[in-house]
Amino acid sequence: MTDRRTDHGADHGAGHSADRGAELAANLARVEERITRACVTAGRAREDVTLVVVTKTRPADDVRLLAGLGVRHVAENRDQEAAPKAETCADLPLTWHFVGQLQTNKVRSVARYADFVHSVDRPRLVGALSSAAEREGRRIGCLLQIALDREAGAAGGRGGVAPEEVGELAEEVAAAPGLRLAGVMTVAPLSGPYAGRPGAAFERLGEISAALRANHPAADMVSAGMSGDLEEAVAAGATHVRIGSAVLGVRPGLR
Ligand SMILES: *Cc1c(COP(=O)(O)O)cnc(C)c1O
């Protein structure tokens, strides 16, 4: 859990970066221990779970410190913030994940730095991402974001494709130049039958992943679990956990 609250707004002195580095190192060690313990409990190998640190709302300096501490995967959820940060950090050996709701008018920018987009949820976005990736000469890994609180046809508030529509969307990604179908992603629902039951939600995601892999064996990424529910996600087979506040501290303003 996020057992450490931070206030680093006032201190811009010489010791700040060292203090922040020590703080991030301690938080990372705790998260690493949690992941390791969850893997042991689940009978899984530690290397089967990748830690993706969600750096949204945090400065590029934090990203640099994290890279120095061995972090290799970072995630962002807003292009306006992510694009300059990724550019500032272009010298670092990092894989960039985009995990936020994505509007088609941001796709050209995202395609410049994102190695993976976890929030692919509609055909129009697939088309836009494909064109942008081709223009940039890149191949972007796409995860289908599954809305477990969404019945087919109903509008999902936080984005995501209804489970019934996954197969069709998968075919579109698989056929799109510049894109690679990489797997599935979800956020534990706040409403609907899975509200307050992240473990059950992640088990359902695992079933959806298995069905997808039957047709697309290489689409084996399962992105699930955040600071509050990484144990449930690892138990249910997540291959990528997206951890923000447990590493970086509680974000000012919930986002
Ligand atoms: C912010 C965010 C996270 C990380 O959340 P924490 O609770 O801070 O670990 C993970 N996934 C997505 C999609 C997010 O937007």
Ligand as a Chemical Component Dictionary entry (heavy atoms), coordinates in Angstrom:
data_LIG
# 
_chem_comp.id                   LIG 
_chem_comp.type                 NON-POLYMER 
_chem_comp.pdbx_formal_charge   0 
_chem_comp.three_letter_code    LIG 
# 
loop_
_chem_comp_atom.comp_id 
_chem_comp_atom.atom_id 
_chem_comp_atom.alt_atom_id 
_chem_comp_atom.type_symbol 
_chem_comp_atom.charge 
_chem_comp_atom.model_Cartn_x 
_chem_comp_atom.model_Cartn_y 
_chem_comp_atom.model_Cartn_z 
_chem_comp_atom.pdbx_ordinal 
LIG C1 C1 C 0 -2.505 6.135 -12.571 1  
LIG C2 C2 C 0 -2.681 4.823 -13.197 2  
LIG C3 C3 C 0 -2.073 3.681 -12.644 3  
LIG C4 C4 C 0 -1.274 3.698 -11.343 4  
LIG O1 O1 O 0 -2.127 3.903 -10.276 5  
LIG P1 P1 P 0 -1.561 3.838 -8.755  6  
LIG O2 O2 O 0 -2.772 3.546 -7.967  7  
LIG O3 O3 O 0 -0.978 5.169 -8.478  8  
LIG O4 O4 O 0 -0.563 2.748 -8.696  9  
LIG C5 C5 C 0 -2.226 2.479 -13.311 10 
LIG N1 N1 N 0 -2.946 2.393 -14.460 11 
LIG C6 C6 C 0 -3.538 3.468 -15.023 12 
LIG C7 C7 C 0 -4.310 3.288 -16.278 13 
LIG C8 C8 C 0 -3.436 4.710 -14.406 14 
LIG O5 O5 O 0 -4.028 5.763 -14.969 15 
# 
loop_
_chem_comp_bond.comp_id 
_chem_comp_bond.atom_id_1 
_chem_comp_bond.atom_id_2 
_chem_comp_bond.value_order 
_chem_comp_bond.pdbx_ordinal 
LIG C1 C2 SING 1  
LIG C2 C3 SING 2  
LIG C2 C8 DOUB 3  
LIG C3 C4 SING 4  
LIG C3 C5 DOUB 5  
LIG C4 O1 SING 6  
LIG O1 P1 SING 7  
LIG P1 O2 DOUB 8  
LIG P1 O3 SING 9  
LIG P1 O4 SING 10 
LIG C5 N1 SING 11 
LIG N1 C6 DOUB 12 
LIG C6 C7 SING 13 
LIG C6 C8 SING 14 
LIG C8 O5 SING 15 
# 
